[in-house]
Amino acid sequence: MADRMDVSHALQRLDDQPQWPHIATALTRLADYIDTSDVPIDYARRRRLDYTTLLPPGRWGEICRRTGTHPRGERREQIIRCHLFQRISGFPPESAPGAPTLGEALFRTEYFRFLALQSPQLAQALDVEAQAFLATRHVHDEPVVWQPPKALLDGLALPSLDPDQVNLPRLHRLIRQRRHAVQYTADALGTSVEAVR
């Protein structure tokens, strides 16, 4: 029941936005596309996988050495495991086996901070790790992640800047220069925190 109330509340908030007709059109186009297209990921199968051996001990250290990433301790490794779990399964990261018990707000803060600070090299190495995990589960015919074509949004005036319009080299420079990097970078680039993440 609480989930329905959350969805209802979110839709009411969206309905108050001046872009609501465009948002509703985008949602309708997306639903129609998913109903009529072959989605290349079997999420039902992925939800049944055992994730307890995802990112086994020592693997995070290997990835850090290969990508020039500072490992930053056990909690960071747990956050990385949660990130991989979310990318592969589609479930929320805090549902991952062994997720840190920090409280929802602190967990989300650390999780999104990691997402903003990861380098392109680290992101690629983590996708390779996710693909290897799937292969050990006999999932060879699917990408790690998938998204519908952005052309579904053509001609719509949606809130916020398109993340593809963000200057990525500048974003990475800004992110590494500040203590409160995500908000600062969003402000400097004239975009939202969500686009930076």
Secondary structure as UniProt FT lines:
FT   HELIX           2..15
FT   TURN            18..19
FT   HELIX           20..36
FT   HELIX           43..47
FT   TURN            52..53
FT   TURN            57..58
FT   HELIX           59..67
FT   HELIX           73..89
FT   HELIX           93..95
FT   TURN            97..98
FT   HELIX           104..117
FT   HELIX           120..136
FT   TURN            137..138
FT   HELIX           150..153
FT   TURN            154..155
FT   HELIX           163..165
FT   HELIX           168..175
FT   TURN            176..177
FT   TURN            179..180
FT   HELIX           181..189
FT   HELIX           193..196
//
